[in-house]
Amino acid sequence: MIQQILTPWRWQNIFADWPLLLRAFLVTLEAAVLALILALILGVIFGLLSTSRSRLLRIIARVYVEFFQNTPLMIQLFFAYFALPYMGVVLPTFACGVLCVGIYTGAYISEVVRAGIESIPKGQSEAAYSQGFTRMQTMLLIVLPQTVKIVLPPLVNQCVNLIKNTSTLAMIAGGDLMYIANTWATNGMASYGPAYLLVGVLYFCLCFPLSKWARGYEERLKARHLVQNPAAGAANAEEVTA
């Protein structure tokens, strides 16, 4: 592997085929964006159901979250691509990958949304009800706007995980970066080292800025909280000292 990475002609070959990798990069980016949209929709819906007053709705949300969080994404992908056709449901490869990655990530996002909603003091909802707000109005106008600021860092982290999970499309020939890199390396005299290293760098270029922004935003939120609640900062300092 090290010899492959240090061999100049292998790098010349892979850079000569950069249009192929560029198309695969765009496919990965498109899959990530579409899957993220689906994941956000499902995450918000099931996050709201998780905090519903209806026990049935909470159970439905719990079943969705527990099932998709506790089964491997690869199994879900293989089931959708190989098993569903026997039931008369045939999905295009790209659509199958987007749906599986989106539904899988949606389960994690729903937990982020649920935790964010539950972190808002109940007194705010009670005050809204006392002013004649309905539950829906309270959620849309009072709770969710505050929840967005709280859940943004973990949501970005889930977005990073989603981008990396798009590499599973390679298992069903999805035309993504990983699939094209593996195909190119196999046909390019086993140049796996340069191909995988370059793909890793491309994934890093997508994920690192998002991760760095999420960490920075979270630190700013903490700093703002300490400014608004100096007593909390003093209490934390006492705990560290103790």
C-alpha positions in Angstrom: 0.0 0.0 0.0 2.8 2.4 0.9 4.6 1.6 -2.3 1.4 2.4 -4.3 1.0 5.8 -2.6 4.6 6.7 -3.3 4.5 5.6 -7.0 4.3 8.7 -9.2 2.7 7.1 -12.3 -0.3 5.9 -10.2 -1.0 9.4 -9.2 -0.6 10.6 -12.8 -3.2 8.1 -13.9 -5.8 9.0 -11.2 -5.4 12.8 -11.9 -5.7 12.1 -15.6 -9.2 10.6 -14.8 -10.3 13.5 -12.6 -13.5 14.2 -14.6 -14.7 10.7 -13.5 -14.0 11.5 -9.8 -15.6 14.9 -10.2 -18.8 13.3 -11.4 -18.7 10.9 -8.5 -18.1 13.7 -6.1 -21.2 15.5 -7.4 -23.2 12.3 -7.1 -22.1 12.0 -3.5 -23.0 15.6 -2.8 -26.4 15.3 -4.4 -27.1 12.1 -2.4 -26.0 13.8 0.8 -28.2 16.9 0.2 -31.3 14.9 -0.8 -30.8 12.4 2.1 -30.3 15.3 4.5 -33.6 16.9 3.4 -35.4 13.7 4.0 -33.7 13.1 7.3 -34.6 16.6 8.6 -38.3 16.2 7.6 -38.5 12.8 9.3 -36.4 14.0 12.3 -38.7 17.0 13.0 -41.9 14.9 12.5 -40.8 12.1 14.8 -39.1 14.4 17.2 -42.5 16.2 17.6 -44.3 12.9 17.9 -41.9 11.9 20.7 -43.0 14.8 22.8 -46.7 14.4 21.9 -49.3 14.1 24.6 -50.6 11.0 22.8 -49.1 7.8 24.0 -49.8 6.1 20.7 -47.9 8.8 18.8 -45.0 8.5 21.3 -44.9 4.7 20.8 -44.9 5.1 17.0 -41.9 7.5 17.2 -40.1 5.2 19.6 -40.5 2.2 17.4 -39.1 4.1 14.4 -36.1 5.4 16.4 -35.3 2.2 18.1 -35.6 0.1 14.9 -33.4 2.2 12.7 -30.9 3.1 15.4 -30.3 -0.5 16.4 -30.0 -2.1 13.0 -27.0 -1.6 10.7 -27.4 0.8 7.8 -25.9 -1.8 5.5 -28.6 -4.3 6.4 -31.3 -1.7 5.7 -29.7 -0.9 2.4 -29.4 -4.5 1.3 -33.0 -5.2 2.3 -34.3 -2.3 0.3 -32.2 -3.1 -2.7 -32.3 -6.9 -2.8 -35.3 -8.0 -0.9 -38.0 -5.4 -1.8 -38.0 -6.4 -5.5 -39.3 -9.8 -4.4 -42.2 -7.9 -2.9 -42.8 -6.0 -6.1 -41.1 -2.8 -5.0 -38.1 -1.9 -7.3 -36.2 1.3 -6.5 -33.5 2.9 -8.6 -30.1 2.5 -7.1 -29.6 6.1 -6.3 -33.1 6.6 -4.9 -32.6 3.4 -2.8 -29.4 4.8 -1.3 -30.9 8.2 -0.6 -34.0 6.8 1.1 -32.0 4.4 3.3 -29.4 7.0 4.4 -32.1 9.6 4.9 -34.4 7.3 7.0 -31.5 6.0 9.0 -30.2 9.5 9.9 -33.7 10.8 10.5 -33.9 8.4 13.5 -30.9 10.1 15.1 -32.1 13.6 14.2 -35.5 12.9 15.8 -33.7 12.2 19.1 -31.8 15.5 18.7 -35.0 17.3 18.1 -36.8 15.6 21.0 -33.9 16.5 23.4 -34.0 20.1 22.2 -37.7 20.4 22.7 -37.5 18.9 26.2 -34.7 21.3 27.2 -37.0 24.3 26.8 -38.5 25.2 30.3 -42.1 24.0 30.6 -43.0 27.4 32.1 -42.7 29.0 28.7 -45.3 26.6 27.2 -47.6 27.1 30.2 -47.3 30.9 29.9 -48.2 30.6 26.2 -51.3 28.4 27.0 -52.4 31.0 29.6 -52.3 33.6 26.8 -54.7 31.6 24.6 -52.1 29.9 22.4 -52.9 26.4 21.1 -50.4 23.6 21.4 -49.4 23.9 17.7 -49.0 27.7 18.0 -46.9 27.3 21.1 -44.7 24.8 19.4 -44.2 26.8 16.2 -43.9 30.2 17.7 -42.3 29.6 21.1 -40.6 26.3 21.4 -39.2 25.4 18.0 -37.4 28.8 17.4 -35.5 28.3 20.6 -34.9 24.6 19.9 -33.2 25.4 16.6 -30.3 27.3 18.4 -29.9 24.5 20.9 -29.9 21.5 18.4 -27.9 23.1 15.6 -24.4 21.8 16.7 -25.6 18.1 17.1 -27.6 18.5 13.8 -24.5 19.5 12.0 -22.7 16.5 13.5 -25.4 14.3 12.2 -25.0 15.9 8.8 -21.3 15.0 8.8 -22.2 11.4 9.7 -24.8 11.4 6.9 -22.1 12.5 4.3 -19.8 9.7 5.4 -22.7 7.2 5.3 -23.3 8.0 1.7 -20.2 5.8 1.0 -22.5 2.8 1.6 -24.0 3.4 -1.8 -20.8 1.8 -3.1 -22.2 -1.6 -2.0 -25.1 -1.3 -4.5 -23.1 0.4 -7.3 -24.5 3.8 -6.5 -22.0 5.7 -8.6 -20.7 7.6 -5.5 -17.1 8.5 -4.7 -16.4 5.2 -3.0 -17.8 3.1 -5.7 -16.0 5.0 -8.5 -12.7 5.0 -6.6 -13.0 1.2 -6.0 -13.9 0.5 -9.6 -11.1 2.8 -10.9 -8.5 1.2 -8.6 -9.6 -2.3 -9.6 -9.2 -1.5 -13.3 -6.1 0.7 -12.8 -3.6 -2.0 -11.9 -4.8 -2.3 -8.3 -4.0 1.4 -7.5 -6.0 1.2 -4.3 -3.7 3.4 -2.2 -3.9 6.6 -4.2 -7.6 6.1 -5.0 -8.7 5.6 -1.4 -6.4 8.3 -0.1 -7.7 10.9 -2.6 -11.3 9.9 -1.8 -10.6 10.2 1.9 -9.2 13.7 1.3 -12.4 14.7 -0.6 -14.6 13.4 2.2 -12.5 15.3 4.7 -12.9 18.5 2.7 -16.7 18.1 2.9 -16.9 17.1 6.6 -14.1 19.0 8.4 -15.5 22.5 7.8 -18.9 21.4 9.1 -17.4 19.8 12.2 -15.3 22.8 12.9 -18.2 25.2 12.5 -20.3 23.1 14.8 -17.6 23.1 17.5 -17.2 26.8 17.2 -20.9 27.5 17.4 -21.3 25.3 20.4 -18.5 27.1 22.2 -20.2 30.5 21.4 -23.4 29.2 22.8 -21.7 28.1 26.0 -19.9 31.5 26.3 -23.2 33.3 25.8 -24.9 31.1 28.4 -22.1 32.0 30.9 -22.5 35.7 30.2 -26.3 35.5 30.7 -26.0 33.2 33.8 -22.8 34.1 35.7 -24.0 32.0 38.6 -23.8 28.8 36.5 -20.3 29.6 35.5 -19.3 30.1 39.1 -20.9 26.8 40.1 -19.0 25.0 37.3 -15.7 26.6 38.5 -16.4 25.4 42.0 -17.0 21.8 40.8 -13.8 21.8 38.8 -11.9 23.1 41.8 -13.4 20.5 44.1 
